[in-house]
């Protein structure tokens, strides 16, 4: 588990997620040509529940979607 500091809506906050989730989240942000902060801000606005869980679920959904798309092609 790693604690990371980010700024959301102008306020510093810390997020604890496992390194593996953080690495994939950074990769997704790069693919979308977004900063990690802007991607997390988007997740923060859309979430239900705590932010760490929202990040994990987002990463999981992204991986599942890529896997499904690879089977279709």
PDB file of N, H, CA, C and O in Angstrom:
ATOM      1  N   UNK A   1       0.860  -1.174   0.000  1.00  0.00           N
ATOM      2  CA  UNK A   1       0.000   0.000   0.000  1.00  0.00           C
ATOM      3  C   UNK A   1       0.898   1.225   0.000  1.00  0.00           C
ATOM      4  O   UNK A   1       1.850   1.313   0.775  1.00  0.00           O
ATOM      5  N   UNK A   2       0.586   2.161  -0.872  1.00  0.00           N
ATOM      6  H   UNK A   2      -0.188   2.090  -1.501  1.00  0.00           H
ATOM      7  CA  UNK A   2       1.348   3.402  -0.919  1.00  0.00           C
ATOM      8  C   UNK A   2       0.406   4.580  -0.763  1.00  0.00           C
ATOM      9  O   UNK A   2      -0.668   4.617  -1.364  1.00  0.00           O
ATOM     10  N   UNK A   3       0.817   5.534   0.045  1.00  0.00           N
ATOM     11  H   UNK A   3       1.689   5.503   0.532  1.00  0.00           H
ATOM     12  CA  UNK A   3       0.050   6.751   0.227  1.00  0.00           C
ATOM     13  C   UNK A   3       0.627   7.801  -0.718  1.00  0.00           C
ATOM     14  O   UNK A   3       1.833   8.050  -0.714  1.00  0.00           O
ATOM     15  N   UNK A   4      -0.229   8.412  -1.521  1.00  0.00           N
ATOM     16  H   UNK A   4      -1.208   8.210  -1.524  1.00  0.00           H
ATOM     17  CA  UNK A   4       0.178   9.451  -2.473  1.00  0.00           C
ATOM     18  C   UNK A   4      -0.563  10.733  -2.156  1.00  0.00           C
ATOM     19  O   UNK A   4      -1.721  10.707  -1.739  1.00  0.00           O
ATOM     20  N   UNK A   5       0.103  11.843  -2.354  1.00  0.00           N
ATOM     21  H   UNK A   5       1.043  11.864  -2.693  1.00  0.00           H
ATOM     22  CA  UNK A   5      -0.524  13.147  -2.161  1.00  0.00           C
ATOM     23  C   UNK A   5      -0.894  13.725  -3.519  1.00  0.00           C
ATOM     24  O   UNK A   5      -0.077  13.752  -4.440  1.00  0.00           O
ATOM     25  N   UNK A   6      -2.129  14.184  -3.632  1.00  0.00           N
ATOM     26  H   UNK A   6      -2.792  14.163  -2.884  1.00  0.00           H
ATOM     27  CA  UNK A   6      -2.610  14.846  -4.843  1.00  0.00           C
ATOM     28  C   UNK A   6      -3.427  16.054  -4.437  1.00  0.00           C
ATOM     29  O   UNK A   6      -3.856  16.169  -3.289  1.00  0.00           O
ATOM     30  N   UNK A   7      -3.642  16.953  -5.382  1.00  0.00           N
ATOM     31  H   UNK A   7      -3.294  16.860  -6.315  1.00  0.00           H
ATOM     32  CA  UNK A   7      -4.487  18.114  -5.140  1.00  0.00           C
ATOM     33  C   UNK A   7      -5.783  17.936  -5.911  1.00  0.00           C
ATOM     34  O   UNK A   7      -5.765  17.752  -7.128  1.00  0.00           O
ATOM     35  N   UNK A   8      -6.907  17.992  -5.207  1.00  0.00           N
ATOM     36  H   UNK A   8      -6.921  18.142  -4.218  1.00  0.00           H
ATOM     37  CA  UNK A   8      -8.228  17.857  -5.813  1.00  0.00           C
ATOM     38  C   UNK A   8      -9.031  19.107  -5.516  1.00  0.00           C
ATOM     39  O   UNK A   8      -9.246  19.461  -4.357  1.00  0.00           O
ATOM     40  N   UNK A   9      -9.468  19.762  -6.558  1.00  0.00           N
ATOM     41  H   UNK A   9      -9.294  19.474  -7.500  1.00  0.00           H
ATOM     42  CA  UNK A   9     -10.244  20.997  -6.416  1.00  0.00           C
ATOM     43  C   UNK A   9      -9.498  22.006  -5.546  1.00  0.00           C
ATOM     44  O   UNK A   9     -10.105  22.704  -4.733  1.00  0.00           O
ATOM     45  N   UNK A  10      -8.190  22.077  -5.722  1.00  0.00           N
ATOM     46  H   UNK A  10      -7.698  21.511  -6.382  1.00  0.00           H
ATOM     47  CA  UNK A  10      -7.378  23.038  -4.990  1.00  0.00           C
ATOM     48  C   UNK A  10      -7.033  22.647  -3.572  1.00  0.00           C
ATOM     49  O   UNK A  10      -6.415  23.430  -2.850  1.00  0.00           O
ATOM     50  N   UNK A  11      -7.421  21.447  -3.153  1.00  0.00           N
ATOM     51  H   UNK A  11      -7.923  20.811  -3.740  1.00  0.00           H
ATOM     52  CA  UNK A  11      -7.166  21.001  -1.784  1.00  0.00           C
ATOM     53  C   UNK A  11      -6.273  19.767  -1.794  1.00  0.00           C
ATOM     54  O   UNK A  11      -6.553  18.807  -2.512  1.00  0.00           O
ATOM     55  N   UNK A  12      -5.206  19.784  -1.006  1.00  0.00           N
ATOM     56  H   UNK A  12      -4.979  20.564  -0.423  1.00  0.00           H
ATOM     57  CA  UNK A  12      -4.353  18.593  -0.942  1.00  0.00           C
ATOM     58  C   UNK A  12      -5.065  17.458  -0.216  1.00  0.00           C
ATOM     59  O   UNK A  12      -5.770  17.671   0.771  1.00  0.00           O
ATOM     60  N   UNK A  13      -4.866  16.266  -0.723  1.00  0.00           N
ATOM     61  H   UNK A  13      -4.293  16.093  -1.525  1.00  0.00           H
ATOM     62  CA  UNK A  13      -5.434  15.081  -0.076  1.00  0.00           C
ATOM     63  C   UNK A  13      -4.476  13.929  -0.299  1.00  0.00           C
ATOM     64  O   UNK A  13      -3.631  13.982  -1.193  1.00  0.00           O
ATOM     65  N   UNK A  14      -4.602  12.903   0.497  1.00  0.00           N
ATOM     66  H   UNK A  14      -5.288  12.859   1.223  1.00  0.00           H
ATOM     67  CA  UNK A  14      -3.758  11.730   0.295  1.00  0.00           C
ATOM     68  C   UNK A  14      -4.647  10.530  -0.026  1.00  0.00           C
ATOM     69  O   UNK A  14      -5.765  10.393   0.469  1.00  0.00           O
ATOM     70  N   UNK A  15      -4.098   9.684  -0.867  1.00  0.00           N
ATOM     71  H   UNK A  15      -3.190   9.796  -1.269  1.00  0.00           H
ATOM     72  CA  UNK A  15      -4.814   8.499  -1.333  1.00  0.00           C
ATOM     73  C   UNK A  15      -3.927   7.299  -1.082  1.00  0.00           C
ATOM     74  O   UNK A  15      -2.736   7.326  -1.391  1.00  0.00           O
ATOM     75  N   UNK A  16      -4.494   6.258  -0.528  1.00  0.00           N
ATOM     76  H   UNK A  16      -5.462   6.236  -0.276  1.00  0.00           H
ATOM     77  CA  UNK A  16      -3.745   5.021  -0.313  1.00  0.00           C
ATOM     78  C   UNK A  16      -4.267   3.948  -1.253  1.00  0.00           C
ATOM     79  O   UNK A  16      -5.401   3.487  -1.129  1.00  0.00           O
ATOM     80  N   UNK A  17      -3.417   3.560  -2.197  1.00  0.00           N
ATOM     81  H   UNK A  17      -2.496   3.935  -2.298  1.00  0.00           H
ATOM     82  CA  UNK A  17      -3.726   2.440  -3.085  1.00  0.00           C
ATOM     83  C   UNK A  17      -2.450   1.634  -3.305  1.00  0.00           C
ATOM     84  O   UNK A  17      -1.338   2.144  -3.162  1.00  0.00           O
ATOM     85  N   UNK A  18      -2.633   0.396  -3.647  1.00  0.00           N
ATOM     86  H   UNK A  18      -3.536  -0.018  -3.763  1.00  0.00           H
ATOM     87  CA  UNK A  18      -1.495  -0.466  -3.908  1.00  0.00           C
ATOM     88  C   UNK A  18      -0.716   0.045  -5.128  1.00  0.00           C
ATOM     89  O   UNK A  18      -1.285   0.646  -6.040  1.00  0.00           O
ATOM     90  N   UNK A  19       0.589  -0.209  -5.121  1.00  0.00           N
ATOM     91  H   UNK A  19       1.051  -0.697  -4.381  1.00  0.00           H
ATOM     92  CA  UNK A  19       1.476   0.256  -6.185  1.00  0.00           C
ATOM     93  C   UNK A  19       0.992  -0.207  -7.558  1.00  0.00           C
ATOM     94  O   UNK A  19       1.067   0.547  -8.528  1.00  0.00           O
ATOM     95  N   UNK A  20       0.500  -1.435  -7.644  1.00  0.00           N
ATOM     96  H   UNK A  20       0.439  -2.048  -6.856  1.00  0.00           H
ATOM     97  CA  UNK A  20       0.052  -1.975  -8.927  1.00  0.00           C
ATOM     98  C   UNK A  20      -1.113  -1.167  -9.499  1.00  0.00           C
ATOM     99  O   UNK A  20      -1.151  -0.902 -10.700  1.00  0.00           O
ATOM    100  N   UNK A  21      -2.059  -0.777  -8.649  1.00  0.00           N
ATOM    101  H   UNK A  21      -2.028  -0.993  -7.673  1.00  0.00           H
ATOM    102  CA  UNK A  21      -3.175   0.053  -9.114  1.00  0.00           C
ATOM    103  C   UNK A  21      -2.677   1.430  -9.522  1.00  0.00           C
ATOM    104  O   UNK A  21      -3.114   1.984 -10.530  1.00  0.00           O
ATOM    105  N   UNK A  22      -1.760   1.979  -8.733  1.00  0.00           N
ATOM    106  H   UNK A  22      -1.405   1.528  -7.914  1.00  0.00           H
ATOM    107  CA  UNK A  22      -1.221   3.304  -9.040  1.00  0.00           C
ATOM    108  C   UNK A  22      -0.498   3.291 -10.389  1.00  0.00           C
ATOM    109  O   UNK A  22      -0.653   4.214 -11.189  1.00  0.00           O
ATOM    110  N   UNK A  23       0.285   2.252 -10.636  1.00  0.00           N
ATOM    111  H   UNK A  23       0.411   1.502  -9.987  1.00  0.00           H
ATOM    112  CA  UNK A  23       1.019   2.150 -11.895  1.00  0.00           C
ATOM    113  C   UNK A  23       0.075   2.086 -13.095  1.00  0.00           C
ATOM    114  O   UNK A  23       0.304   2.750 -14.106  1.00  0.00           O
ATOM    115  N   UNK A  24      -0.975   1.294 -12.982  1.00  0.00           N
ATOM    116  H   UNK A  24      -1.161   0.754 -12.160  1.00  0.00           H
ATOM    117  CA  UNK A  24      -1.944   1.191 -14.081  1.00  0.00           C
ATOM    118  C   UNK A  24      -2.693   2.514 -14.246  1.00  0.00           C
ATOM    119  O   UNK A  24      -2.948   2.940 -15.372  1.00  0.00           O
ATOM    120  N   UNK A  25      -3.041   3.156 -13.154  1.00  0.00           N
ATOM    121  H   UNK A  25      -2.833   2.809 -12.239  1.00  0.00           H
ATOM    122  CA  UNK A  25      -3.726   4.446 -13.223  1.00  0.00           C
ATOM    123  C   UNK A  25      -2.868   5.471 -13.953  1.00  0.00           C
ATOM    124  O   UNK A  25      -3.379   6.221 -14.785  1.00  0.00           O
ATOM    125  N   UNK A  26      -1.574   5.516 -13.655  1.00  0.00           N
ATOM    126  H   UNK A  26      -1.158   4.907 -12.979  1.00  0.00           H
ATOM    127  CA  UNK A  26      -0.656   6.426 -14.344  1.00  0.00           C
ATOM    128  C   UNK A  26      -0.601   6.105 -15.835  1.00  0.00           C
ATOM    129  O   UNK A  26      -0.561   7.013 -16.665  1.00  0.00           O
ATOM    130  N   UNK A  27      -0.599   4.840 -16.173  1.00  0.00           N
ATOM    131  H   UNK A  27      -0.631   4.102 -15.499  1.00  0.00           H
ATOM    132  CA  UNK A  27      -0.572   4.418 -17.574  1.00  0.00           C
ATOM    133  C   UNK A  27      -1.841   4.857 -18.305  1.00  0.00           C
ATOM    134  O   UNK A  27      -1.777   5.323 -19.443  1.00  0.00           O
ATOM    135  N   UNK A  28      -2.975   4.709 -17.659  1.00  0.00           N
ATOM    136  H   UNK A  28      -3.028   4.331 -16.735  1.00  0.00           H
ATOM    137  CA  UNK A  28      -4.256   5.133 -18.246  1.00  0.00           C
ATOM    138  C   UNK A  28      -4.248   6.639 -18.474  1.00  0.00           C
ATOM    139  O   UNK A  28      -4.677   7.116 -19.525  1.00  0.00           O
ATOM    140  N   UNK A  29      -3.765   7.377 -17.501  1.00  0.00           N
ATOM    141  H   UNK A  29      -3.417   6.990 -16.648  1.00  0.00           H
ATOM    142  CA  UNK A  29      -3.689   8.840 -17.640  1.00  0.00           C
ATOM    143  C   UNK A  29      -2.818   9.208 -18.839  1.00  0.00           C
ATOM    144  O   UNK A  29      -3.180  10.087 -19.621  1.00  0.00           O
ATOM    145  N   UNK A  30      -1.672   8.541 -18.989  1.00  0.00           N
ATOM    146  H   UNK A  30      -1.378   7.826 -18.354  1.00  0.00           H
ATOM    147  CA  UNK A  30      -0.786   8.806 -20.139  1.00  0.00           C
ATOM    148  C   UNK A  30      -1.492   8.512 -21.452  1.00  0.00           C
ATOM    149  O   UNK A  30      -1.421   9.306 -22.390  1.00  0.00           O
ATOM    150  N   UNK A  31      -2.179   7.362 -21.522  1.00  0.00           N
ATOM    151  H   UNK A  31      -2.236   6.717 -20.760  1.00  0.00           H
ATOM    152  CA  UNK A  31      -2.900   6.976 -22.738  1.00  0.00           C
ATOM    153  C   UNK A  31      -3.956   8.014 -23.105  1.00  0.00           C
ATOM    154  O   UNK A  31      -4.189   8.282 -24.284  1.00  0.00           O
ATOM    155  N   UNK A  32      -4.587   8.591 -22.100  1.00  0.00           N
ATOM    156  H   UNK A  32      -4.398   8.373 -21.142  1.00  0.00           H
ATOM    157  CA  UNK A  32      -5.638   9.590 -22.322  1.00  0.00           C
ATOM    158  C   UNK A  32      -5.068  11.004 -22.451  1.00  0.00           C
ATOM    159  O   UNK A  32      -5.811  11.968 -22.637  1.00  0.00           O
ATOM    160  N   UNK A  33      -3.759  11.113 -22.350  1.00  0.00           N
ATOM    161  H   UNK A  33      -3.156  10.330 -22.199  1.00  0.00           H
ATOM    162  CA  UNK A  33      -3.072  12.402 -22.388  1.00  0.00           C
ATOM    163  C   UNK A  33      -3.634  13.356 -21.332  1.00  0.00           C
ATOM    164  O   UNK A  33      -3.933  14.521 -21.596  1.00  0.00           O
ATOM    165  N   UNK A  34      -3.759  12.807 -20.136  1.00  0.00           N
ATOM    166  H   UNK A  34      -3.516  11.861 -19.922  1.00  0.00           H
ATOM    167  CA  UNK A  34      -4.235  13.536 -18.962  1.00  0.00           C
ATOM    168  C   UNK A  34      -3.167  13.488 -17.889  1.00  0.00           C
ATOM    169  O   UNK A  34      -2.311  12.603 -17.889  1.00  0.00           O
ATOM    170  N   UNK A  35      -3.221  14.429 -16.990  1.00  0.00           N
ATOM    171  H   UNK A  35      -3.916  15.148 -16.990  1.00  0.00           H
ATOM    172  CA  UNK A  35      -2.381  14.311 -15.807  1.00  0.00           C
ATOM    173  C   UNK A  35      -3.064  13.345 -14.848  1.00  0.00           C
ATOM    174  O   UNK A  35      -4.275  13.131 -14.912  1.00  0.00           O
ATOM    175  N   UNK A  36      -2.276  12.777 -13.972  1.00  0.00           N
ATOM    176  H   UNK A  36      -1.293  12.951 -13.919  1.00  0.00           H
ATOM    177  CA  UNK A  36      -2.842  11.882 -12.968  1.00  0.00           C
ATOM    178  C   UNK A  36      -3.832  12.643 -12.084  1.00  0.00           C
ATOM    179  O   UNK A  36      -4.857  12.096 -11.679  1.00  0.00           O
ATOM    180  N   UNK A  37      -3.520  13.898 -11.791  1.00  0.00           N
ATOM    181  H   UNK A  37      -2.687  14.342 -12.120  1.00  0.00           H
ATOM    182  CA  UNK A  37      -4.420  14.710 -10.956  1.00  0.00           C
ATOM    183  C   UNK A  37      -5.753  14.959 -11.635  1.00  0.00           C
ATOM    184  O   UNK A  37      -6.796  14.916 -10.982  1.00  0.00           O
ATOM    185  N   UNK A  38      -5.736  15.219 -12.944  1.00  0.00           N
ATOM    186  H   UNK A  38      -4.889  15.254 -13.474  1.00  0.00           H
ATOM    187  CA  UNK A  38      -7.010  15.475 -13.632  1.00  0.00           C
ATOM    188  C   UNK A  38      -7.851  14.204 -13.709  1.00  0.00           C
ATOM    189  O   UNK A  38      -9.074  14.260 -13.584  1.00  0.00           O
ATOM    190  N   UNK A  39      -7.206  13.068 -13.913  1.00  0.00           N
ATOM    191  H   UNK A  39      -6.212  13.022 -14.014  1.00  0.00           H
ATOM    192  CA  UNK A  39      -7.946  11.812 -13.946  1.00  0.00           C
ATOM    193  C   UNK A  39      -8.540  11.506 -12.574  1.00  0.00           C
ATOM    194  O   UNK A  39      -9.704  11.119 -12.475  1.00  0.00           O
ATOM    195  N   UNK A  40      -7.755  11.676 -11.526  1.00  0.00           N
ATOM    196  H   UNK A  40      -6.809  11.991 -11.607  1.00  0.00           H
ATOM    197  CA  UNK A  40      -8.265  11.427 -10.173  1.00  0.00           C
ATOM    198  C   UNK A  40      -9.368  12.420  -9.824  1.00  0.00           C
ATOM    199  O   UNK A  40     -10.338  12.049  -9.162  1.00  0.00           O
ATOM    200  N   UNK A  41      -9.242  13.664 -10.251  1.00  0.00           N
ATOM    201  H   UNK A  41      -8.455  13.966 -10.788  1.00  0.00           H
ATOM    202  CA  UNK A  41     -10.294  14.661 -10.001  1.00  0.00           C
ATOM    203  C   UNK A  41     -11.602  14.225 -10.638  1.00  0.00           C
ATOM    204  O   UNK A  41     -12.670  14.361 -10.041  1.00  0.00           O
ATOM    205  N   UNK A  42     -11.511  13.699 -11.860  1.00  0.00           N
ATOM    206  H   UNK A  42     -10.643  13.589 -12.345  1.00  0.00           H
ATOM    207  CA  UNK A  42     -12.711  13.198 -12.547  1.00  0.00           C
ATOM    208  C   UNK A  42     -13.330  12.044 -11.755  1.00  0.00           C
ATOM    209  O   UNK A  42     -14.542  12.007 -11.544  1.00  0.00           O
ATOM    210  N   UNK A  43     -12.485  11.103 -11.320  1.00  0.00           N
ATOM    211  H   UNK A  43     -11.500  11.134 -11.491  1.00  0.00           H
ATOM    212  CA  UNK A  43     -12.987   9.973 -10.530  1.00  0.00           C
ATOM    213  C   UNK A  43     -13.609  10.446  -9.223  1.00  0.00           C
ATOM    214  O   UNK A  43     -14.613   9.898  -8.767  1.00  0.00           O
ATOM    215  N   UNK A  44     -13.007  11.462  -8.629  1.00  0.00           N
ATOM    216  H   UNK A  44     -12.191  11.906  -8.999  1.00  0.00           H
ATOM    217  CA  UNK A  44     -13.513  12.008  -7.371  1.00  0.00           C
ATOM    218  C   UNK A  44     -14.918  12.583  -7.546  1.00  0.00           C
ATOM    219  O   UNK A  44     -15.780  12.399  -6.687  1.00  0.00           O
ATOM    220  N   UNK A  45     -15.140  13.269  -8.644  1.00  0.00           N
ATOM    221  H   UNK A  45     -14.440  13.418  -9.341  1.00  0.00           H
ATOM    222  CA  UNK A  45     -16.467  13.858  -8.901  1.00  0.00           C
ATOM    223  C   UNK A  45     -17.530  12.799  -9.170  1.00  0.00           C
ATOM    224  O   UNK A  45     -18.701  12.996  -8.845  1.00  0.00           O
ATOM    225  N   UNK A  46     -17.128  11.677  -9.763  1.00  0.00           N
ATOM    226  H   UNK A  46     -16.177  11.517 -10.028  1.00  0.00           H
ATOM    227  CA  UNK A  46     -18.079  10.650 -10.190  1.00  0.00           C
ATOM    228  C   UNK A  46     -18.292   9.531  -9.170  1.00  0.00           C
ATOM    229  O   UNK A  46     -19.181   8.697  -9.338  1.00  0.00           O
ATOM    230  N   UNK A  47     -17.498   9.513  -8.143  1.00  0.00           N
ATOM    231  H   UNK A  47     -16.775  10.191  -8.006  1.00  0.00           H
ATOM    232  CA  UNK A  47     -17.474   8.342  -7.259  1.00  0.00           C
ATOM    233  C   UNK A  47     -18.671   8.234  -6.335  1.00  0.00           C
ATOM    234  O   UNK A  47     -19.356   9.207  -6.019  1.00  0.00           O
ATOM    235  N   UNK A  48     -18.886   6.976  -5.915  1.00  0.00           N
ATOM    236  H   UNK A  48     -18.329   6.185  -6.172  1.00  0.00           H
ATOM    237  CA  UNK A  48     -19.784   6.637  -4.824  1.00  0.00           C
ATOM    238  C   UNK A  48     -18.925   5.829  -3.867  1.00  0.00           C
ATOM    239  O   UNK A  48     -18.399   4.786  -4.255  1.00  0.00           O
ATOM    240  N   UNK A  49     -18.771   6.269  -2.657  1.00  0.00           N
ATOM    241  H   UNK A  49     -19.199   7.117  -2.342  1.00  0.00           H
ATOM    242  CA  UNK A  49     -17.879   5.586  -1.731  1.00  0.00           C
ATOM    243  C   UNK A  49     -16.555   6.309  -1.638  1.00  0.00           C
ATOM    244  O   UNK A  49     -16.438   7.462  -2.055  1.00  0.00           O
ATOM    245  N   UNK A  50     -15.550   5.631  -1.090  1.00  0.00           N
ATOM    246  H   UNK A  50     -15.646   4.694  -0.751  1.00  0.00           H
ATOM    247  CA  UNK A  50     -14.283   6.330  -0.889  1.00  0.00           C
ATOM    248  C   UNK A  50     -13.441   6.355  -2.161  1.00  0.00           C
ATOM    249  O   UNK A  50     -13.625   5.528  -3.055  1.00  0.00           O
ATOM    250  N   UNK A  51     -12.535   7.293  -2.233  1.00  0.00           N
ATOM    251  H   UNK A  51     -12.386   7.965  -1.507  1.00  0.00           H
ATOM    252  CA  UNK A  51     -11.763   7.542  -3.445  1.00  0.00           C
ATOM    253  C   UNK A  51     -10.811   6.386  -3.765  1.00  0.00           C
ATOM    254  O   UNK A  51     -10.654   6.039  -4.935  1.00  0.00           O
ATOM    255  N   UNK A  52     -10.188   5.797  -2.783  1.00  0.00           N
ATOM    256  H   UNK A  52     -10.316   6.080  -1.832  1.00  0.00           H
ATOM    257  CA  UNK A  52      -9.296   4.671  -3.043  1.00  0.00           C
ATOM    258  C   UNK A  52     -10.044   3.519  -3.703  1.00  0.00           C
ATOM    259  O   UNK A  52      -9.533   2.903  -4.638  1.00  0.00           O
ATOM    260  N   UNK A  53     -11.223   3.231  -3.234  1.00  0.00           N
ATOM    261  H   UNK A  53     -11.638   3.732  -2.475  1.00  0.00           H
ATOM    262  CA  UNK A  53     -12.044   2.169  -3.844  1.00  0.00           C
ATOM    263  C   UNK A  53     -12.458   2.557  -5.259  1.00  0.00           C
ATOM    264  O   UNK A  53     -12.458   1.717  -6.159  1.00  0.00           O
ATOM    265  N   UNK A  54     -12.805   3.810  -5.457  1.00  0.00           N
ATOM    266  H   UNK A  54     -12.804   4.493  -4.726  1.00  0.00           H
ATOM    267  CA  UNK A  54     -13.200   4.284  -6.789  1.00  0.00           C
ATOM    268  C   UNK A  54     -12.042   4.113  -7.780  1.00  0.00           C
ATOM    269  O   UNK A  54     -12.263   3.738  -8.931  1.00  0.00           O
ATOM    270  N   UNK A  55     -10.829   4.383  -7.343  1.00  0.00           N
ATOM    271  H   UNK A  55     -10.649   4.689  -6.408  1.00  0.00           H
ATOM    272  CA  UNK A  55      -9.658   4.211  -8.209  1.00  0.00           C
ATOM    273  C   UNK A  55      -9.474   2.742  -8.562  1.00  0.00           C
ATOM    274  O   UNK A  55      -9.248   2.407  -9.725  1.00  0.00           O
ATOM    275  N   UNK A  56      -9.570   1.871  -7.575  1.00  0.00           N
ATOM    276  H   UNK A  56      -9.753   2.144  -6.631  1.00  0.00           H
ATOM    277  CA  UNK A  56      -9.401   0.441  -7.835  1.00  0.00           C
ATOM    278  C   UNK A  56     -10.460  -0.073  -8.809  1.00  0.00           C
ATOM    279  O   UNK A  56     -10.150  -0.825  -9.732  1.00  0.00           O
ATOM    280  N   UNK A  57     -11.702   0.335  -8.598  1.00  0.00           N
ATOM    281  H   UNK A  57     -11.954   0.946  -7.848  1.00  0.00           H
ATOM    282  CA  UNK A  57     -12.784  -0.112  -9.490  1.00  0.00           C
ATOM    283  C   UNK A  57     -12.606   0.444 -10.896  1.00  0.00           C
ATOM    284  O   UNK A  57     -12.869  -0.259 -11.872  1.00  0.00           O
ATOM    285  N   UNK A  58     -12.168   1.688 -11.018  1.00  0.00           N
ATOM    286  H   UNK A  58     -11.954   2.259 -10.226  1.00  0.00           H
ATOM    287  CA  UNK A  58     -11.923   2.278 -12.326  1.00  0.00           C
ATOM    288  C   UNK A  58     -10.838   1.499 -13.062  1.00  0.00           C
ATOM    289  O   UNK A  58     -11.005   1.163 -14.234  1.00  0.00           O
ATOM    290  N   UNK A  59      -9.738   1.211 -12.391  1.00  0.00           N
ATOM    291  H   UNK A  59      -9.603   1.485 -11.439  1.00  0.00           H
ATOM    292  CA  UNK A  59      -8.642   0.457 -13.010  1.00  0.00           C
ATOM    293  C   UNK A  59      -9.142  -0.919 -13.443  1.00  0.00           C
ATOM    294  O   UNK A  59      -8.852  -1.361 -14.554  1.00  0.00           O
ATOM    295  N   UNK A  60      -9.882  -1.591 -12.583  1.00  0.00           N
ATOM    296  H   UNK A  60     -10.118  -1.232 -11.680  1.00  0.00           H
ATOM    297  CA  UNK A  60     -10.412  -2.912 -12.910  1.00  0.00           C
ATOM    298  C   UNK A  60     -11.310  -2.847 -14.144  1.00  0.00           C
ATOM    299  O   UNK A  60     -11.185  -3.675 -15.047  1.00  0.00           O
ATOM    300  N   UNK A  61     -12.206  -1.874 -14.186  1.00  0.00           N
ATOM    301  H   UNK A  61     -12.308  -1.202 -13.453  1.00  0.00           H
ATOM    302  CA  UNK A  61     -13.104  -1.736 -15.345  1.00  0.00           C
ATOM    303  C   UNK A  61     -12.327  -1.462 -16.632  1.00  0.00           C
ATOM    304  O   UNK A  61     -12.649  -2.014 -17.684  1.00  0.00           O
ATOM    305  N   UNK A  62     -11.317  -0.621 -16.549  1.00  0.00           N
ATOM    306  H   UNK A  62     -11.056  -0.173 -15.695  1.00  0.00           H
ATOM    307  CA  UNK A  62     -10.500  -0.312 -17.726  1.00  0.00           C
ATOM    308  C   UNK A  62      -9.805  -1.570 -18.245  1.00  0.00           C
ATOM    309  O   UNK A  62      -9.772  -1.804 -19.453  1.00  0.00           O
ATOM    310  N   UNK A  63      -9.258  -2.368 -17.355  1.00  0.00           N
ATOM    311  H   UNK A  63      -9.285  -2.178 -16.374  1.00  0.00           H
ATOM    312  CA  UNK A  63      -8.582  -3.608 -17.754  1.00  0.00           C
ATOM    313  C   UNK A  63      -9.585  -4.583 -18.360  1.00  0.00           C
ATOM    314  O   UNK A  63      -9.304  -5.216 -19.377  1.00  0.00           O
ATOM    315  N   UNK A  64     -10.747  -4.703 -17.737  1.00  0.00           N
ATOM    316  H   UNK A  64     -10.975  -4.188 -16.910  1.00  0.00           H
ATOM    317  CA  UNK A  64     -11.774  -5.596 -18.266  1.00  0.00           C
ATOM    318  C   UNK A  64     -12.222  -5.150 -19.656  1.00  0.00           C
ATOM    319  O   UNK A  64     -12.397  -5.983 -20.546  1.00  0.00           O
ATOM    320  N   UNK A  65     -12.407  -3.860 -19.848  1.00  0.00           N
ATOM    321  H   UNK A  65     -12.265  -3.184 -19.125  1.00  0.00           H
ATOM    322  CA  UNK A  65     -12.840  -3.335 -21.135  1.00  0.00           C
ATOM    323  C   UNK A  65     -11.789  -3.602 -22.216  1.00  0.00           C
ATOM    324  O   UNK A  65     -12.134  -3.992 -23.332  1.00  0.00           O
ATOM    325  N   UNK A  66     -10.521  -3.397 -21.894  1.00  0.00           N
ATOM    326  H   UNK A  66     -10.241  -3.081 -20.988  1.00  0.00           H
ATOM    327  CA  UNK A  66      -9.445  -3.670 -22.858  1.00  0.00           C
ATOM    328  C   UNK A  66      -9.406  -5.152 -23.207  1.00  0.00           C
ATOM    329  O   UNK A  66      -9.190  -5.520 -24.361  1.00  0.00           O
ATOM    330  N   UNK A  67      -9.614  -5.993 -22.208  1.00  0.00           N
ATOM    331  H   UNK A  67      -9.789  -5.694 -21.271  1.00  0.00           H
ATOM    332  CA  UNK A  67      -9.613  -7.433 -22.454  1.00  0.00           C
ATOM    333  C   UNK A  67     -10.769  -7.816 -23.370  1.00  0.00           C
ATOM    334  O   UNK A  67     -10.581  -8.586 -24.312  1.00  0.00           O
ATOM    335  N   UNK A  68     -11.957  -7.290 -23.105  1.00  0.00           N
ATOM    336  H   UNK A  68     -12.109  -6.665 -22.340  1.00  0.00           H
ATOM    337  CA  UNK A  68     -13.117  -7.581 -23.954  1.00  0.00           C
ATOM    338  C   UNK A  68     -12.896  -7.082 -25.368  1.00  0.00           C
ATOM    339  O   UNK A  68     -13.239  -7.771 -26.329  1.00  0.00           O
ATOM    340  N   UNK A  69     -12.332  -5.905 -25.509  1.00  0.00           N
ATOM    341  H   UNK A  69     -12.053  -5.345 -24.729  1.00  0.00           H
ATOM    342  CA  UNK A  69     -12.076  -5.349 -26.836  1.00  0.00           C
ATOM    343  C   UNK A  69     -11.049  -6.177 -27.595  1.00  0.00           C
ATOM    344  O   UNK A  69     -11.153  -6.309 -28.814  1.00  0.00           O
ATOM    345  N   UNK A  70     -10.076  -6.729 -26.915  1.00  0.00           N
ATOM    346  H   UNK A  70      -9.991  -6.622 -25.925  1.00  0.00           H
ATOM    347  CA  UNK A  70      -9.056  -7.544 -27.582  1.00  0.00           C
ATOM    348  C   UNK A  70      -9.669  -8.855 -28.093  1.00  0.00           C
ATOM    349  O   UNK A  70      -9.227  -9.380 -29.115  1.00  0.00           O
ATOM    350  N   UNK A  71     -10.681  -9.389 -27.395  1.00  0.00           N
ATOM    351  H   UNK A  71     -11.040  -8.962 -26.565  1.00  0.00           H
ATOM    352  CA  UNK A  71     -11.358 -10.598 -27.861  1.00  0.00           C
ATOM    353  C   UNK A  71     -12.232 -10.315 -29.079  1.00  0.00           C
ATOM    354  O   UNK A  71     -12.413 -11.190 -29.926  1.00  0.00           O
ATOM    355  N   UNK A  72     -12.767  -9.120 -29.175  1.00  0.00           N
ATOM    356  H   UNK A  72     -12.620  -8.409 -28.488  1.00  0.00           H
ATOM    357  CA  UNK A  72     -13.647  -8.755 -30.293  1.00  0.00           C
ATOM    358  C   UNK A  72     -12.866  -8.517 -31.575  1.00  0.00           C
ATOM    359  O   UNK A  72     -13.392  -8.701 -32.673  1.00  0.00           O
ATOM    360  N   UNK A  73     -11.622  -8.113 -31.437  1.00  0.00           N
ATOM    361  H   UNK A  73     -11.195  -7.964 -30.546  1.00  0.00           H
ATOM    362  CA  UNK A  73     -10.823  -7.778 -32.631  1.00  0.00           C
ATOM    363  C   UNK A  73     -10.073  -8.948 -33.167  1.00  0.00           C
ATOM    364  O   UNK A  73      -9.362  -8.821 -34.164  1.00  0.00           O
TER     365      UNK A  73
END
